[in-house]
Every structure is written in structure tokens, then in C-alpha cells.
């Protein structure tokens, strides 16, 4: 069993839709949770990071963490075609968010006009 | 935000040759850098942790003699794929942690696509 599970999709939504992306994890030692966006043939770009259960909002993005259920989510509001990319959840065991990261498989998202 | 560069962005080589990939932190110092490998439509898999001034730490299953890592300075780490074979063809990505600013997090390079013929 993988430590981090993420539905690879692909996920296709119309422009303006609310997108929900999710990951589950099995190791309770994970303390920091991140969402990265990766465009084709590019390195990942950090979107959100959280370290406690609850919600964190940044513009159109909301990250949600439920440590009791070992479940994290990323919501994208008013999705745009430019949001089309692969979204990776990542987690860290260490006490800071820049420790070794364990990634989910990534969800391929397409937002069509 | 912090910038990490990689060179080359893509490379094609013959089987049996060695290939060196550079990872640089452009506007900050990084005593630690991480090297990842990503196969098509798969996630990033951590290969090793590069430490300035000391030996790299390799993840289980990664051959240290095949993937040589040198962290020569506080802004440069290199990954050398020795005697490359077609199964080594992959997308190699480095990252470096940067503290301060809005977040403490890892910044990723743009990746290097290696194709071994």
C-alpha cells in the first residue's frame, strides 16, 4: 500500500466549475501538507501548504486537512483553462515543510472553455 | 520567489555514456538539495538528498554508484548518471528548500529530460 494515495483522474471540467482534488495517507507521522501544480514538462510549483487540520484559503484555492481521517483536499473555485495541469499532493514527516517530501500520484485536470 | 535552475533542460545520449545534470539555487543558498525522478504519468520519486560538504543520502533501491551526487557549493548540486541505459530515461527534477519570506518550502527546478538511446 502506498503511503499517499491520489486518484490520477483524468478530471475534465467546464470553465467556471469548482474542482475538488483529494489525497489520503496512511502515515500519521506526516505533519506538513502541500499542493503542487505541474505543467507538462515543467517542475512542480507550490500552490498551498498547511500544517494543521482545517481550511486555508488563498485566492481561488482552498486547502483542507482532516488529520483524524488522514484526508486532504484542494478546492479550485471559478476554474480557468490555465488551471489545466497535473496537481500533486505532497507530505512531509519533518517538523518543517522543507523536509523530504512524499508525493501522491498526481491528478490530471483539464478545464475546457 | 526563490529560483532553482537546471541544466541541461534535455539531453539525449547513447547507452553506456555518462550524463551530468546541474542544479543551481540562483538567489539563495541551499545546504541541502533533493533529487527526484519522474516517469511519464507518474509521480515524483525521491532519489537522494544532497548535502553540501558531505556525502549524499540515497533512498532505498537507488544505486549510489550509478547516480553520483556532488554538492560542490552552497548553490550547486550535480547528479551524474553513469553508464546510462535506456531504462534510465526519465525526467529528473531537483529541489532546494528556502526558508524565510512568505513560506518555508521547497522550490523545484524546471527538470531535465534524459533520453538514453
Interface residues (C-beta under 8 A of the other chain):
Chain A: X6 X8 X34 X36 X41 X42 X43 X44 X45 X46 X49 X88 X96 X97 X98 X100 X101 X102 X103 X104 X105 X106 X108
Chain B: X4 X6 X34 X41 X42 X43 X44 X45 X46 X49 X91 X93 X95 X97 X98 X99 X103 X104 X105 X106 X107 X108 X109 X110 X111 X113
